[in-house]
Amino acid sequence: MNSHVTEPARDTPVFGEWEVVVLGGGPSGLAAATAAARAGRSTLLVEKSGYLGGAGTGGGLSTFCGMYSNVHGEHVLTVRGHATELLERIDRLGGLRAPHLSFADRIQAQAYDIPAYRSAADDHVLSAGAQLLYHAFAVGALTGPSGVEAVVVESKSGRGILRGQMFIDCSGDGDLLAWTGTSHEKADPYGDMLYPSTMFRINAVDDERAGPAWKILPRLMDEAVAAGRPRFPRRGAIVRPQRDAVEWRANATQLRNPDGSAVDGTDVWQLTHGEVQGRAQAQEVFGFIRENLPGFERAYIVDIGPEIGIRETRRLLGRYLLTEDDVRSCARFEDSIGLNGWPVEAHVDGDLDIRWPYGDDPVGYNQLPYRMLVPAEGPGNLLVAGRCASMTHGGQSAARVAGPCFAMGQAAGTAAHLALKDQVTAAEVDVTRLRTELEGEGACLSL
């Protein structure tokens, strides 16, 4: 039996042309589209789902990580600009809870209501003047002498072509960079990727009786395994209250293939296996929570993330690779376009490994260089932002979270505008002007 079928040639309609086309509506994509549109560029944001937010909505994450840095013991909001405007929109909808301490009370995170985030993100992008295209699954790219010429999408309207002048890959999986032959890698030198998770939310919790359940649950799980219970999907399960303390989120699963490797978010068969496995794990862990944690006796699962949360697949090989040492040594760069204060959060087989900055009193954040958004070789009109930007496995284990992705996205959208304005490639953008533009829009590039 032949392994391929040759389809007949066909004419594909052009759906439109824009100055900037952004692929992927997660934190980096919605920030990139907002920045480009505010600069006056005709901008299209293409998203496979019917809403923005990426893993923060479709994956059921419900928490912004990496917005704050622990600067010599003081918790400081270090991702600002368009991201803080988005937080204000969510807050006006009643969707924010006060920031809480996470990971041994060493870093702050921000819980939010998922429906409020979805609505606020729509308003944030559209009010900037960008155009949205939902339910469009990108399946390829067209290239030519000038670089990327178009993205090919499939939808209920059929197959279509989206032409552009500058393209920003915020797909998470680095789809556009892969289709254009741009240099990239996947996994660490040993072939390992961060393990994905399925998030779920629990309702009808008695918050007063539950108390600091997030401190108790890991110990109870370890004791149960030591007593002979089969091991849980992973150690270090996280449960925390949401905007209303009657509802809690749970980050307690870990998705693996039968051979023990991490589920690969670029393989549809593995994704299918992961979806089924994740829901089963959610029910398993929740059963233990309900039986063993005070305040959860009447609780039930109110929602399981519609999609599994992928942490790592393809990563750009750009003009600079952000490394784990950069994160832990609080590195500085002359071409800084934003900050990351999140530690290395490595989801390894069966466990969660948090690695903090070096020293007893670190400054608590690293800068993000513009060069990590720019391919080392490949199309001159392509930028890459978000978890598929140029980072090593260790560096990406920190800077893949929402905060630095917002910062990267705002920088990429602004850089696309400057490239068009000066008629230069992404690599030739005047970084001094870029930094000035970003600071003018409220971004924090240093403290």
C-alpha positions in Angstrom: 0.0 0.0 0.0 1.4 3.4 -1.0 2.3 5.7 1.9 1.3 8.9 0.0 -1.5 10.0 -2.2 -1.0 12.7 -4.9 -3.8 15.2 -4.7 -5.0 17.0 -7.8 -3.7 20.6 -8.3 -6.2 23.3 -7.3 -6.5 27.1 -7.2 -6.6 28.4 -3.7 -8.4 31.7 -3.0 -6.6 34.6 -1.3 -8.5 35.7 1.8 -6.7 39.0 2.1 -3.4 40.8 2.5 -2.0 42.6 5.6 1.2 44.3 6.5 1.7 42.1 9.6 0.3 38.6 10.0 0.6 37.0 13.4 0.1 33.2 13.8 -1.1 32.1 17.2 -3.3 34.0 19.8 -1.5 33.1 23.1 0.1 35.8 25.2 2.9 36.5 22.7 0.5 36.6 19.7 -2.1 38.8 21.2 0.6 41.2 22.4 2.3 41.2 19.0 -0.9 41.9 17.1 -1.8 44.7 19.5 1.6 46.3 19.2 1.7 46.2 15.4 -1.9 47.5 15.1 -1.3 50.3 17.5 1.7 51.4 15.4 -0.7 51.8 12.5 0.0 48.6 10.6 -2.8 46.6 9.1 -2.6 43.4 11.2 -4.2 40.0 11.2 -4.1 37.6 14.2 -4.8 34.0 13.2 -5.9 31.6 15.8 -7.0 27.9 15.5 -9.5 28.2 18.4 -12.5 30.6 18.9 -10.7 32.6 21.5 -7.4 34.1 22.5 -5.1 33.2 25.5 -3.4 30.0 24.4 -2.8 27.6 27.2 -4.1 30.3 29.6 -7.6 29.7 28.3 -7.7 26.7 26.0 -5.4 24.8 28.3 -7.3 25.8 31.5 -4.2 27.2 33.1 -6.0 30.2 34.8 -2.8 31.7 36.2 -0.3 34.2 34.8 3.2 33.2 35.8 6.3 35.4 35.2 4.6 38.8 35.6 6.4 39.4 38.9 10.0 39.1 39.9 11.4 38.6 43.4 13.9 41.5 43.4 16.1 41.2 46.6 13.0 39.9 48.5 10.6 42.5 47.1 7.9 41.2 44.7 7.8 43.6 41.7 5.6 43.7 38.6 8.3 43.5 35.9 6.2 42.7 32.8 4.4 45.9 32.0 3.1 47.8 29.0 0.3 46.1 27.0 0.3 43.2 29.5 -0.7 45.4 32.4 -3.4 47.0 30.3 -4.8 43.6 29.6 -4.8 42.9 33.4 -6.7 46.1 33.9 -9.3 44.9 31.4 -9.7 41.6 33.1 -10.0 43.3 36.5 -12.8 45.6 35.2 -14.7 42.4 34.4 -14.1 41.2 38.0 -11.8 38.5 36.8 -8.6 39.0 38.9 -7.6 37.6 42.3 -4.9 39.3 44.3 -1.4 37.9 43.4 -0.4 35.0 45.5 2.9 33.4 46.5 4.0 30.2 44.8 6.8 27.7 44.9 7.8 27.8 48.6 6.5 31.4 48.8 9.4 32.7 46.7 7.6 34.1 43.7 4.2 35.7 42.9 1.7 34.5 40.4 -1.6 36.0 39.3 -4.8 33.9 39.2 -7.7 35.0 36.9 -11.1 34.0 35.7 -10.8 32.3 32.2 -14.0 33.7 30.7 -13.0 37.2 31.7 -9.6 36.7 30.1 -11.2 35.6 26.9 -13.5 38.6 26.7 -10.8 41.1 27.8 -8.3 39.7 25.2 -10.9 40.2 22.4 -11.4 43.8 23.4 -7.6 44.4 23.9 -6.7 43.3 20.4 -9.7 44.7 18.5 -9.5 48.1 20.2 -5.9 48.4 18.9 -7.2 48.0 15.3 -6.1 44.5 14.6 -8.3 42.0 12.8 -9.0 38.5 14.2 -9.4 35.3 12.2 -10.7 32.5 14.5 -11.2 28.8 13.7 -8.5 29.0 11.1 -5.9 26.2 11.3 -2.6 27.1 9.6 -1.3 24.2 7.6 1.6 25.7 5.5 3.5 28.7 4.2 4.5 30.1 0.9 8.0 31.5 0.5 9.7 33.4 -2.3 12.7 35.7 -2.9 11.4 38.3 -0.4 11.0 35.6 2.4 7.6 34.5 3.7 4.9 35.5 1.3 1.8 33.9 2.8 0.3 31.5 5.4 -2.0 28.8 4.2 -5.0 28.0 6.4 -7.9 25.5 6.5 -11.3 26.4 8.0 -15.0 25.9 7.5 -14.6 28.3 4.7 -12.2 26.0 3.0 -8.5 26.4 2.2 -7.2 30.0 1.9 -4.1 32.1 1.5 -3.2 35.0 3.9 -0.7 37.3 2.4 1.6 39.6 4.4 4.7 41.6 4.4 6.0 40.8 7.9 5.1 37.5 9.7 5.4 36.7 13.4 5.3 33.1 14.6 3.6 32.9 17.9 2.2 29.5 17.4 4.0 27.9 20.4 5.0 24.9 18.3 7.0 27.0 15.9 4.8 25.9 13.0 5.7 28.8 10.7 9.4 28.6 11.3 9.3 24.8 10.5 7.3 25.3 7.3 9.7 27.9 6.0 12.8 25.8 6.7 14.0 28.2 9.4 16.6 26.6 11.7 15.1 25.1 14.9 15.5 22.3 17.4 13.3 20.2 19.6 14.0 18.7 23.0 17.2 18.8 25.0 20.5 17.1 24.0 19.2 13.9 25.4 15.9 14.0 23.4 13.8 15.0 26.4 11.0 17.6 26.3 9.1 19.2 29.2 6.1 17.0 30.0 2.6 18.4 29.2 -0.3 18.6 31.7 -4.1 18.6 31.7 -5.4 21.3 34.0 -8.7 21.0 35.8 -10.8 23.2 38.1 -12.7 22.1 41.3 -15.9 23.8 42.5 -17.8 23.7 45.8 -14.7 24.0 48.0 -15.1 25.1 51.7 -12.3 27.5 51.6 -12.1 28.0 55.4 -11.8 24.3 56.1 -9.4 23.8 53.2 -6.9 26.4 54.5 -3.5 26.2 52.8 -4.3 22.9 51.2 -1.5 23.5 48.6 1.0 23.0 51.4 -0.6 19.8 52.7 -1.5 17.9 49.5 2.1 17.1 48.3 2.9 15.6 51.7 -0.3 13.5 51.8 0.5 12.2 48.3 4.1 11.2 49.2 2.8 9.4 52.4 0.2 7.5 50.3 2.9 6.3 47.8 5.2 5.4 50.7 2.4 3.3 52.2 2.0 1.3 48.9 -0.4 3.3 46.8 0.6 3.3 43.0 2.6 6.5 42.2 0.7 9.6 41.1 1.2 11.0 37.6 3.7 13.4 39.2 4.9 14.6 42.6 4.3 18.2 43.7 0.6 18.6 42.7 -0.5 22.2 42.9 -4.0 23.3 44.1 -4.9 27.0 44.6 -8.1 29.1 44.9 -9.3 31.1 42.0 -11.0 34.5 42.0 -13.8 33.2 44.2 -12.3 30.8 46.8 -15.2 28.3 46.2 -13.3 27.3 43.0 -9.8 26.0 43.0 -7.5 25.1 40.1 -5.4 21.9 40.0 -2.1 21.4 38.2 -1.5 17.7 39.0 -1.1 15.6 35.9 1.7 14.6 33.6 1.3 13.2 30.1 3.6 10.5 28.8 3.7 8.0 26.0 3.8 4.2 26.7 7.6 4.3 26.4 7.7 7.0 29.2 8.6 9.9 26.9 6.8 13.2 27.0 3.8 13.6 24.7 4.9 15.5 21.6 2.5 18.4 20.8 3.4 18.2 17.1 2.2 14.6 16.7 -1.5 14.2 16.4 -1.6 10.6 17.6 0.4 11.5 20.7 -1.9 14.5 21.3 -4.9 12.2 21.1 -3.3 9.8 23.6 -2.5 12.7 25.8 -6.0 14.1 25.8 -7.5 10.8 27.0 -4.8 10.2 29.5 -5.0 13.7 30.9 -8.7 13.4 31.7 -8.2 10.0 33.3 -5.4 11.4 35.4 -7.5 14.4 36.5 -10.3 12.1 37.7 -7.7 9.9 39.6 -6.0 12.8 41.3 -9.3 14.5 42.2 -10.6 11.4 43.8 -7.6 11.4 46.1 -8.1 15.1 46.8 -11.8 14.8 47.7 -11.1 11.8 50.0 -8.1 13.3 51.8 -8.3 17.1 51.9 -10.6 18.9 54.4 -13.0 21.2 52.7 -13.2 19.2 49.5 -15.8 16.6 50.6 -18.6 18.1 48.5 -16.3 19.3 45.7 -16.6 18.3 42.1 -14.6 18.9 38.9 -16.3 21.8 37.2 -14.0 21.9 34.2 -11.1 20.0 32.5 -9.0 22.1 30.1 -10.4 21.8 26.6 -6.8 21.1 25.4 -3.7 19.7 27.0 -1.1 22.2 28.0 2.0 21.8 25.9 5.1 23.3 27.4 7.8 22.6 24.8 8.1 21.5 21.2 10.1 23.3 18.5 12.4 26.2 19.5 14.0 28.7 17.1 17.8 28.7 16.6 18.1 32.4 16.5 20.8 35.1 16.7 20.9 34.4 20.5 19.8 31.4 22.5 18.6 32.3 26.0 20.2 29.7 28.3 19.4 28.3 31.8 22.6 30.0 33.0 21.3 33.3 31.6 18.1 32.8 33.7 19.9 31.7 36.9 22.7 34.3 36.6 20.2 37.1 36.0 21.9 38.0 32.7 21.8 41.5 31.2 21.7 42.4 27.5 22.2 45.6 25.6 19.3 44.7 23.3 16.9 43.9 26.2 13.2 44.1 25.1 11.7 42.8 28.4 12.3 40.9 31.6 11.7 37.4 33.0 11.5 36.8 36.7 10.3 33.2 36.6 12.7 30.4 37.8 13.5 27.4 35.8 10.4 25.2 36.1 11.4 21.8 34.7 8.6 19.3 34.3 10.7 16.1 34.3 9.6 12.5 34.4 7.3 12.1 37.4 8.4 15.3 39.2 8.7 19.1 39.1 12.2 20.6 39.5 12.4 24.3 40.4 15.8 25.9 39.9 16.3 29.4 41.3 18.8 32.2 40.4 22.3 31.7 41.8 23.3 33.3 45.1 21.8 34.2 48.4 20.3 37.6 47.3 19.9 37.6 43.5 18.4 40.6 41.6 15.7 38.1 40.7 15.2 38.6 36.9 17.0 38.2 33.6 16.6 40.5 30.6 15.4 39.1 27.3 17.5 40.1 24.2 15.9 41.1 20.9 18.2 38.7 19.1 16.2 35.7 20.6 13.3 36.7 18.4 15.3 36.8 15.1 16.3 33.7 13.1 20.0 33.2 12.7 19.2 32.3 9.1 16.1 32.1 7.1 13.4 34.6 5.9 14.3 38.2 6.7 10.6 39.1 7.3 10.0 36.5 10.0 10.1 37.1 13.8 9.4 34.4 16.4 8.0 35.1 19.9 6.7 33.1 22.8 7.7 29.6 23.9 9.1 28.8 20.4 11.6 31.7 20.5 15.3 31.1 20.6 16.0 29.4 23.9 17.8 26.3 25.0 15.8 23.6 26.8 16.8 25.0 30.1 16.2 28.6 29.2 12.8 27.8 27.8 11.9 26.0 31.0 11.7 29.5 32.6 10.9 32.0 29.9 8.0 30.0 28.3 5.5 31.3 30.8 2.9 34.1 30.2 4.9 37.1 31.5 8.0 36.9 29.3 5.8 35.8 26.4 3.8 39.0 26.7 7.1 41.0 26.6 8.4 39.1 23.6 5.2 39.6 21.7 5.0 43.3 22.3 8.6 43.6 21.1 8.0 41.5 18.0 5.0 43.5 17.0 6.8 46.8 17.4 9.9 45.4 15.6 7.7 44.4 12.7 6.4 47.9 12.4 9.9 49.4 12.5 11.1 46.9 9.8 8.3 48.0 7.5 8.9 51.7 8.3 12.6 51.5 7.4 12.3 48.8 4.8 14.8 46.5 6.5 14.9 42.9 7.6 14.0 41.8 11.2 17.8 41.5 11.9 18.4 45.1 10.7 15.9 46.7 13.0 17.4 49.6 14.9 17.3 48.2 18.5 17.8 51.6 20.1 14.7 52.9 18.4 12.9 49.6 19.3 13.7 50.0 22.9 12.6 53.6 22.9 9.3 52.6 21.3 8.7 49.9 23.9 9.5 52.1 26.8 7.1 54.7 25.4 4.4 52.0 25.5 5.1 51.3 29.1 7.3 48.2 28.8 9.9 47.5 31.5 13.3 46.7 30.0 15.4 47.1 33.2 15.1 48.2 36.8 
